Amino acid sequence: MTDVIRKIKKQLKKNIIVLYMKGSPKHPSCGFSARAVQALSSCTSNFFYVDVLKDTDIRLALPKYSKWPTFPQLWIKECLIGGCDIILELLNNGELLNLIKNCQNNTKLNKSQP
């Protein structure tokens, strides 16, 4: 296993909610990341993010690891939820909030930044 895959697995294990995105929540670098942050932030402020523009290794390795070719990528409890369209769909049908509430009820969330 490569070091970058170990790093990704460690991030996912340590943090209940992880958003791999372009830019940061306060300064997203693409519209898809901006919409994903807006949707996620409407449910919780407690999530870890990784700016894939600043971490080339993760930007290149994560799509292979996740079998999901684009960013952003939302992960909850080490499971890939999906990209922007899926995040927005889950938000609109109430499932995103339910997923996050279940995590908050079952586990203390980590809020941190890289």
C-alpha positions as CSV (number, residue, x, y, z in Angstrom):
1,M,0.0,0.0,0.0
2,T,1.4,3.4,-0.9
3,D,2.0,6.1,1.6
4,V,-0.7,8.3,0.0
5,I,-3.4,5.6,0.3
6,R,-2.3,5.1,3.9
7,K,-2.7,8.9,4.4
8,I,-6.2,8.8,2.9
9,K,-7.3,5.9,5.0
10,K,-6.0,7.6,8.1
11,Q,-7.9,10.8,7.3
12,L,-11.1,8.8,6.7
13,K,-10.7,6.7,9.9
14,K,-9.9,9.7,12.1
15,N,-12.7,12.0,10.8
16,I,-16.3,11.0,10.6
17,I,-17.2,13.4,7.8
18,V,-14.5,14.2,5.2
19,L,-15.0,16.5,2.2
20,Y,-12.2,16.3,-0.5
21,M,-12.6,19.5,-2.4
22,K,-11.0,22.1,-4.5
23,G,-10.1,25.0,-2.2
24,S,-11.4,25.5,1.3
25,P,-14.9,25.8,2.8
26,K,-14.4,29.6,3.1
27,H,-12.7,29.9,-0.3
28,P,-13.8,27.1,-2.7
29,S,-12.0,27.0,-6.0
30,C,-14.8,25.6,-8.1
31,G,-18.6,25.9,-8.3
32,F,-19.1,22.2,-7.5
33,S,-17.0,22.4,-4.3
34,A,-18.8,25.6,-3.4
35,R,-22.2,24.0,-3.7
36,A,-21.1,20.9,-1.8
37,V,-19.8,23.0,1.0
38,Q,-23.0,25.0,1.1
39,A,-25.1,21.8,1.3
40,L,-22.9,20.2,3.9
41,S,-22.7,23.4,6.0
42,S,-26.5,23.6,6.0
43,C,-26.4,20.3,8.0
44,T,-23.3,20.7,10.1
45,S,-20.2,22.8,10.6
46,N,-18.4,19.8,12.0
47,F,-16.4,18.3,9.1
48,F,-12.9,17.8,8.0
49,Y,-11.8,18.9,4.5
50,V,-8.8,18.4,2.3
51,D,-7.9,20.9,-0.4
52,V,-6.9,18.6,-3.3
53,L,-5.4,21.5,-5.1
54,K,-2.7,21.7,-2.4
55,D,-2.2,18.0,-2.1
56,T,-1.3,16.6,-5.6
57,D,-0.7,13.1,-4.3
58,I,-4.2,12.9,-2.9
59,R,-5.7,14.6,-5.9
60,L,-4.2,11.9,-8.1
61,A,-4.7,8.8,-5.9
62,L,-8.1,9.4,-4.4
63,P,-10.1,8.9,-7.7
64,K,-8.4,5.5,-8.1
65,Y,-8.9,4.5,-4.5
66,S,-12.6,5.6,-4.4
67,K,-13.4,4.7,-8.0
68,W,-15.0,8.2,-8.3
69,P,-13.3,10.3,-10.9
70,T,-14.2,13.9,-9.8
71,F,-14.1,16.3,-6.9
72,P,-15.6,17.1,-4.5
73,Q,-16.0,13.8,-2.8
74,L,-18.0,13.4,0.5
75,W,-17.1,10.6,2.8
76,I,-19.1,9.7,5.9
77,K,-17.9,7.0,8.3
78,E,-15.2,5.9,5.8
79,C,-17.9,5.4,3.1
80,L,-18.0,7.4,-0.1
81,I,-21.3,9.2,-0.3
82,G,-20.6,10.9,-3.7
83,G,-20.0,14.1,-5.5
84,C,-21.8,17.4,-5.8
85,D,-24.9,16.1,-7.5
86,I,-25.5,13.3,-5.0
87,I,-24.8,15.6,-2.1
88,L,-27.4,18.1,-3.4
89,E,-29.9,15.3,-4.0
90,L,-29.4,13.9,-0.5
91,L,-29.8,17.4,0.9
92,N,-33.0,18.0,-1.0
93,N,-34.7,14.8,0.1
94,G,-33.6,15.1,3.7
95,E,-31.2,12.1,3.7
96,L,-28.0,14.2,4.2
97,L,-29.3,15.7,7.4
98,N,-30.4,12.2,8.6
99,L,-26.9,10.7,7.8
100,I,-25.2,13.5,9.7
101,K,-27.6,13.4,12.7
102,N,-27.0,9.6,12.9
103,C,-23.3,10.2,13.0
104,Q,-23.6,12.9,15.6
105,N,-25.8,10.7,17.8
106,N,-23.4,7.8,17.5
107,T,-20.0,9.3,17.5
108,K,-18.3,12.6,18.5
109,L,-17.3,14.4,15.3
110,N,-13.9,15.8,14.8
111,K,-13.6,19.3,13.5
112,S,-10.3,20.1,12.1
113,Q,-8.4,21.5,9.2
114,P,-5.4,20.1,7.4
